[in-house]
């Protein structure tokens, strides 16, 4: 079968192929997030439409598209159990865009597909606002605008390059307004929210639910960035403290609700600063929790912008915000690396960290009691008991894994009740949450107050800009136990089974898994450098562009002389900018308006036109204003004039005839002489027209 050459493709086929290519580029970043069936269906639809455009084949009947749409919606409900939410919505939009191309036959359809492409551009920023995505979406935007220009030029075969130049010109004209609105338009909270889809992934959480995750996906997206003003701590001390989980009901670990009417243990026994002070600046990405994960031992912290509406408060060593961190926030902080906190002597307040749910995990509790009754541990303090538990982990066949196995079920297929028993005594494989929670249960069973701490551990330094990057894959869980004479002591049971998870720099820890599968042959060092440069660029993009907040707007207005700026001032400035820009645009349009070439005869003939109109003579129908003098002469000669009007008519006709002859006569004389004759004839016509009007007025008066 012979395929047509590129030059033989129709104009509609070429424009359709261009639009399909741009639409594909807008969908590509979504492919890792789409279900396999959606990716294949969308790709097949676009490829089939491209084949039709190349060969100028007829489009499929609409009934086929309706059947495909129904199947797609059914698969979406089957995959996500809903048609709403971010993942389900994006899946449907991609599928609808692919199906819509199969009925792309008119300009209206092209506008609909282009609108879907613009919407797909917006959906990219629901997942990532990185600089790379922004640059890619600019390319897609220019492609979509080029398609719009092509759709608005239906005649001929304009080149894609000419349409692209028009699109660029439009974008360049809009850049000043865009920048002005970016700087001055009031920063508001989100007017709508897209429901986020849940899934077991690494990241900060204020709750641990045991036995519901068989495989934890590594999320390497950035959670926060840290810049140390002083010497950075060693990797093993990079613990960023998150929620403290005190209560255990047998399956769930959660924080104890705070009662404002009661005094907490951390308020009764405030932290005691000790050791080296570390100053740092941290930029935290948006999250779903109000806990602010700061370096363990942080006592002083405040948002970088003093006028920030976000308020953070400290309870012991834990920092919480006045609301969930839905926006990127930057904080200046100071931490004491050898800080002490908690009571030094026994206190009734410690009883809350000894509680265990009755009837759960009897084998682990019995194992703990047996360990406690060993002769060598008869007089051991909590630190000695902790070391014994950690030594047991090192000596036995425990493994650190992100795939601990299928959901925990008992022999009858029901959810396992004693999850700690199953992990600690049977499977002996899990990730940090398993080890931290089992450790706390064992310590509480031996009478030692203890609790689970969640947060982040470790960071990788970016040599390009010197910032430390903490990723969601660095989310971690560890424990604290109470030691008489000291207070709370941090202990990390995961370090006993996987010390490389804690002690090694993150670059070394990730190097083996940097590139998966077929890409593993690429130079990991080169890929790492590219990633560092991109991450540094994203950091600058975040600080200079995405982090431009309402408070920075207010500070900018203060720098411009506003004593107490408000949102009203911003709206006024936006209105002034838009009005001035509109006036400039109108002026530019007037200046560049199409103009007919003006000759030296246009102005004199306009005087003739106005003079003859004033006596009631209608202009010649076939001639645009100003009409030629001979046309006026023919019109004037057919007017019935009696009495005193007849010589005036003859004089006007004679002057018009001479004026026309002067205009089209060979220009052999002096230009100045011709101009004087022309002006004299025009003046004669005006005088005669004035006399005509005077006679008409006297006649009406009589």
N, C-alpha and C positions, 0 to 999 in steps of 0.2 A: 504494500500500500504506500503510495507516494504522498509525502507530507508537503504542504505548501512552503515556499520560502518565506523569509521574514518580510521581504518587500511586497509579497502578494497578500499579506494579512490585511483584512479590512480595518478601517479606522476604529470601528467599535471593538474589534478583536484586540487591537493593540492597546486601547485604553483599558479594556477589561483585564488583560494580562498585567498591566501596570498596577491596577487596583488590587488584583489578587496577590501580587508580590508584596505590596505594602501591607495588606491585611495579614498575610502569613508572618511577616516580620513583627507585627503587633501581637500575634498569638504565641510566637516562639518562646518568650520567657515564661509563659504559663505551662508549657508542656510538662516540666517535672512535677507540677502540682495537679495536673488533670488526670482523671482515670484513663487507663489504657484504651478503653473502648471509645472514650470521647476524643482522644488524640487521633486515633485511627479514623474515626468517622469524619472528623473535621478535615483531616488531610485528604481523605478520599474525595470528599465533596469539592474541595478546592482544586484537586488535580483533575477531576472530571470536568469541572467548569473551565479549567485552563485548556483542556483538550478540545472542548467545544468551541472556545474562542479561537484557537489556533486553526481549526478546520472549518469554522463557521457552520457547525452542526446545530440542529434545532435543540431547544431546551426540553427537559423532561416535563411531563404533564404535572399539573399542580396536585393531583391526587397522590402521586408518588411522594411529593414533598410533605404532604400532610401525614402520610403513613410514617415517614422517617421522623417527623417531628414528634408524633405520638410515641414512637419507640424510644426516641431520645429522652423524652420526659419520663417515661417509665423507667429507663435505666438510671436516670438521675435520682428518682425516688428510691429505687432499689439500692443504689450505692450510698446515698447520704441520708435516706429515710425522711427526706424533706425536699421541698423546692426552694426553701429559704436558707439564708446563711451565706457566708462568703464563698466557700468552696462550691456549694451547689449553684449559687448564682453565677459565678464566673464560668463554671462548666456549661451552663445553659447558654450564656452569652456567646461563648466560643462556638458552640454547636449551631446556634441560630445564625451567627455570622456566616458559617460555612454553608448552611442550607439556603440562606438568602442569596448567595452568589449563584445558585442554580436557577433562579428566576430573574437574573440580572439581564434585562432586555431594554430598558428605557432609562432616561435621565433620572426619573423619580426613583427607580430602583438603585441607581448609582448613589444618589443622595442618602438613601436608607443605609446602604452598606458602608458608606463613608461615615455616617453617624455612629454606626456600631463600632467602626474602627476608632473613632474618637473616644467612645465609651471604654473600649478595651485599653486605650492609653491610660485612662484614669484608674482602671482596676489594677494596673501594675503597681501603683503607689499604695495600694492597700497592703501589699506584701513587702515592698522595699522602696525607700526613698533615697537610695544610694546615687552617687554621681554617675556611675555606669548606666544605671537604668534611666536616669534623666537624659543623658546624652543619646541613648538608643531611642528614647521616646521622642526626642527632638527630630531625629532622622525620620521616624514614622510619621510625625506630625507634618513635616515638609512633604512627604510622599502623599499624605491624605489631602493636603491643600492643593498639591499639583493635580490630583484627580478631580477635585472640585473645579479648578480652573478649566481643565479639559472638558468637563461636563457642561460648563457654561459657554463653551465655544463650539457649538454643534456643526458649524459650516467649515468646509475644507478639511485639511489634514494638518493642523498645527503640530509642531514638534513638541515632544515632551520637555525638551530643554527650554523652549520659549515659555511653556506653561510654568515650569519650575522657577524661571526668573521672575515671572509675575507673582508667584507665591512668595518668593523671597522678598520682593519689594513690599508686598503687603505686610509681611512679618516685620521688616525693618521699620516701616512706618508705625507699627503698633508697639515697638519696643519702648519708646519713651513713656507712653501711657502705662505699659505693663510695669516698668520700673517705678513710676510714681505711685501706682496702686500698691505695689509690693511694699514700698517704704511707708506709705501713709494710710492705707486702708486699715481700719481698726481690726486688730486681731481678736477674733471671737472664738468661743468654744465650738466644737463640732455640732452642727445642726442635726446630724443624723449619725447613727452608728451602725456598722455592719456586724451582725452577730459573728463572733469568732467560733470556729469549729474546734472541738476538743480533740486531743490526741495525746498519747503517751510520748512526751519528748522531754529532753533535758531542759532545765530552766528552773528559775526560782519559784518556789511554791510555799504556801502557808499551811499545807496539810500533807500528810503522808498516809496513803491508803495501801496497806499491804495486800499482796496477792492478786492485784488486778492487772499487772503488767507482765507479759511474757517476753517482751523485747522492747528495750528503751531506745528510741531513735536518737542519734547524735545530732543536735542542733548547733551548728557552728556559727550561727548568726551572732553578732556582737551584742553583748548585754550591757557593757559599760567600758569606758576608757579612763585610765588613771595616769596622771602626770605627777611624779614625785618631785617636790621642791628640794627635798634633802636626799640623802643617800637612800636608794630603794631597799626595802627589807629583802631578805633571802626568800627564795621561792617557798620554803616550808613554813614561812610566817605570813604568807599572803592569804589570810582568811578574811573574807568579807562577810560580816555577820548579818544574817537575815532573821526570819522568824524563829523564836524559841518555842519548841513543842513540848508542853508539860504533861498533857493529859493523854492517856491511852485507854481505849475501850475494848481492846482485844484485836481490833483490825485497823483503827484509825488513830493517828497521832495528830494532835491539834494544840493550838495555843490556849492557855487558860484565859477565859474572858476577864477583862480588866474591870474591876468595880471601883469607880472614882471615889466612893465613900470609904473604901478601905485603903490602908497604907500597905503598899507592896513591900516585899523583902528588899528589893533593890533601892527603895526609898529609905528604908530603915538603915540599910548598910550600903552607903554610896560607894562608888568605885574609888580606889586609892591609886592615884597616878604613880608610876614608877618606870624606870628605864628611859631609853632614848625617845625623844619626841620626833615624830615623822610628820612633816607637813606635806599635803598633797591636794590635788584638784581632781575631782571625779565627775565624769559626764555619764549619766545613767540614761539608758534608752527606755522608752515607754514599757510599762509592764502592767499587770492586772492587780497588783498588790500595793498596799500603802506602806509596806516596810521599805526602808531605805537601806540597802546593803552597803554599809561603810566598813572600812578596815577595822578588824577586831581591836578594841582598845581606844576607839575614837571617843573623845569627850567633848570636843569643840567642833561644830559644823554649822554652816549657814549657806543658803543659796548664794551664788556668785553675784546675782543682781540683788542689791539690798531692798529694792521695791517689789520683790517677787511676792505674788499672792500665795505661793506655796509656803506653808509653814511646816517646819520639821521640829520634832521634840524628842528628847532622850528619856528613856526609862531604863536605868542601869546602863548597860552597854548597847541597848537596842534603840534604833532610831526609827521613828514612824512619821509619815507625812499626814497632813490634814486631809488628804484625799488620795485616791489611787493615782499612781504615776502614769497618767495617760499621755503626758508630754515629756519630751526630753528635758532633763534638768541637770544643771551644773552646780556643783557644791564645792566650797573650800572647807577643808577639814584638817584636824590635827589628831594624831593617835599616839598613845603611849604603849610601846611594844611589850613591856613587862608589867602591865597593869594588874592590880589585884582587885577582886570584887566579890561580894557575898560576905556573909558572917564568918568571922574567924572561930567563933565558939558555937556550940550547939544552940539551936533556936527552934521553937515550935513552928516557925514559918517554913522550916525545911521539910515538914511532914508531907507537904503536897508533892514532893519529888521522890516519895517512897511508895506512892500508891500504885497498885497493880490490879487489874480487873480480876475478880475471883472466878475460878473455874477455867482459866485460860492458861495454856502452855504448861501443863503440870510436869512434863518431862524436863523442860529447860529449868524450871524452878527447882526440881529435885536435883538436877545436875549442879545448879548453883549452890545449893545447900551442901552437897557433897564436897564441892571445891572449898567451901568456907570451912569445913570441918577437918581439912587436912592438917596434920600436926605442924607443918612448916608455915601454915597461914593462921595458926591459932591466935597469935597476937598481932597479926598484920593490920596495918592501917589501910584506909581506902586506896592510897597509892600502891601499896603492896598487892592488894586484891586486884586492882586494875592491871598491874604488870603481869599478874598470873593469868588473867583472861587473855591479854595480848600475846603472852608467850604460848598459850594453848593454840591461838589462831595460827601463829607462825609454825608450830610443830605439826599440826594436823593438815589434812588434805583439803584446805579451803582454797577456793578460787575466786578471783575477781572477774566478773563477766557482766556485759550489758544485756545478755540473753539468758536470764535465769531459768527459762522453761515456761511451759504452759501454765495457765492459771491454776492455782493450788486447789485441788479437789481431793476429797477423801476417797476411800475404797468404794463407797456407794455412789460416787459421782456428784456428791453435794459439796458446796464450798467448804474448804477445810477450816475448822474452827481454830486450831492451834498452829498458826502460821509460823510463829517463832520456833516451835518444836520442829516443824518440817524443814525449815532452813538450817537451824543450828545443828541438829542431830542427824538429819537425813541427807538433804541435798548438798549443803555446804558450798553453794555457789550463788553469788549475787553481786549486786553493786553496793554503793556506799550506804544507801538507805537500809539495806538488810543488815549490814554490819553495825551501823550506828544504833538502830532500834534494838537489835538482839543484845548488844552490849549494855544498853540502858536497862533492859529487862533483867539481865543477869545481875547487874550492880544493885538494882533496887531489891532483887530477891535476897541479896546478901546484906541488906540493911544500909546501903550507901545511897544517899540522895544523888540523883543524877537526872539528866534531861538531854533531849535531842536538839541540836542546833542545825538549822539549814542556812545555806548561803552559797557563796562561791569560794573556790580554793584555787590559787594559782593564777598566772597571767603570762602572756607572751609579750616581750618587748618588741616594738617596731623600731628597728634601727634608723628608719628614715626620719621620723620626727621625735623619737624618744618617748612616745606614749606607750603605756602598757595596755594591752587589749585583753579584756575578760569576755569570754564567749559563754553562751548558754550551755555549751558542753562542759564548762567548768563548774556547773552547779554541783553542789556537794552537800553531804550531811555528815556531821561529826557529833561528838558528845561532850558533856561536861560532868564531872563528879565533884562532890564537896569533900575538901580535905581540911581537917581541923588545923587551925593556926594559919591557914592560907586563904581559904574561901573556895571559889569555883576554880577548877583546873581543867583546861582543855585537853582532850584526848581524841585521837583520830584512829578508830579501829581499822579503817581501810588501809592505813599505812602499814599495818602488820601483815596484810596479805598482798598488797600491791604498793610497795614503797615508791615505785617510779611514778605513781599517780600523784604523789605529794611532793617528793623531793626534787625531781628532775625538772628542768626548764620546759615550758610548754612546747617550744620549738622542737626539742628533741623528742618529747612525748608524742607529738603529732606527725613527726617526719615519716614514719613508716606508713601512715594512713593518709598522707597528703593527697595522693592521686590514686584513685581506685582503678582496678581492672585494666582495660586496654591502655589507659593513660599512664600506667605506672612506669613505662619506659622513658617518659619525658624527664628531663633533668629536674629533680625536686628542688635543687638550690635555685635554679632559674625561676621556677614556678613560685617559690617562696619569695624571691625578690619582687616579682611582679605583684604578688599578693600584698606585700608590704607597701609598695608604692600606691597601689589602689586603696589600701586601707588608710594610709596617710591622707590621700586626696579626699576620701570620704569623711575623714575627721575634720578637715578644713571646710568641706562642704557643709557638714553639720553645724560647725561653730559659726560660720559666716553667713550661711543662707537659711538652713532649716531652723536654727536656734534664734533667729530674729523674732523676738517676742514682743508682746504689748509693752512690757517694761522698757525695752530698748527703744520702742517708739516714743514713749513718754520722755526718756532721757534725751532723745534726739530733739524733741520739741523744746525741752529746757535749754539745750545748747543753742537753739534758734531764738531764744529770748522769751519763751512762754514761762510765766512764773509758776502757774499751777495748771499744766496741760491736762486735757481730758479727752474722752472719745469724741465729744462735740467738736473740739478743735481739729481733730483728725478728719472728721466728716467735712468740715468747712474747707480745709485745705484740699481734700480730694475733690470737692465741688469746684473750687477755684482752678485746680489743675485741669480737670475735665473741661470746664468752660473755656479756659485759655487754649487748650489743645483743640477744642472744636472750632474756635474762632480762627486759629492758625490753619486748620484743615480747610475751612471754608475759603479763607484767603488764598490758600495754595490752589484750591480748585478753580477759583475765579481767575487767578493768574495764569494757570495752565489750560484755561478753557479753549476749545477750538474757535478760531476766529477767521472770518472771511477776509481775504486780502483787501485792504482799502486803497482806492485810487484817489488822485487829486480831485476827481470829479464827484466823489461821493458826497462831500459836504455841500457844494453848490447845488447839486440835484436835490438834496434833502431840504434846502431852503425853498426851492421851487415846489417840492412836494407839499410842504406845510402851507405855502402861500395859496396854492390852488385848492387844497382841501378846505382852507378857511372860507372860500367863496361858495362852498357847497358842491364842488365838483368831485364825484367819486373817482378813486384811482383806477387806472386800467386793471382789469381782472387778470390778465395774463402776465403781468410783470410784477416782480417783487419790489418792495420799496427800497430805494427810490427808483421809480420807473424812468426809462429813457425820455428825453425831452420830446422826441418825435411822437411817442405814444400819447403824451399829454396834448401835443398839438392836434393829433387826430381826434382825441376826445373833445377838445375845446372847439374844434371846427364844427362839430355836430350840435352845438348848443344853439338854441334859438335865442338870439339877442336882438332886441328892438330898441329904438330910441338911442339914448345916450350909451347903452351897454354895447351896441354893435361896434363902434370904433375901439372900445376897450378890448372887446374880444379879438378883433383883428390885430390889434397891437400885441396882445399876448401870444397869439398864434404865430405872428411874424417873429417875435423874440424867441419863441421856442424853436422855430425852424432854424433861425440863425445859430442858436445855441447848439443844436444837434449837428449842424454843418461844421461848426467850429470844433466840436469834440472829435469828429471822425475825419476832419480834413488832414491832409499831410502836414506834419509838424515841421514846416520849413522856416517859419519865422522865429523871432526871439521868444523865449519862454515867458518873460515878463510881460510882453505885449499881449500874448495870448491870454494870460491870466487877467490883465486889465479888461480886455474885451469880454471875457467870460463873466467877470464880476459886474460889468456894466449891464449886460443882458439880464443877469439874475436880478439886479436892482430894478431894472425896468419892469420885469414881471412882478416883483413885489409891490412896486408903486401902482401898477395897473390893478392888481388884485385889491389893494387898499381902496382905490377909487371905486371899484366894483362893489365892495362892501358898503361904502358910504352911500352910493346911489340906492342900493337895496334898502338901507335903513330909512332914507327919506321917503321912498315909496311906501314902506310899511307905515310910516308915521302919517302920511297923507291919507 
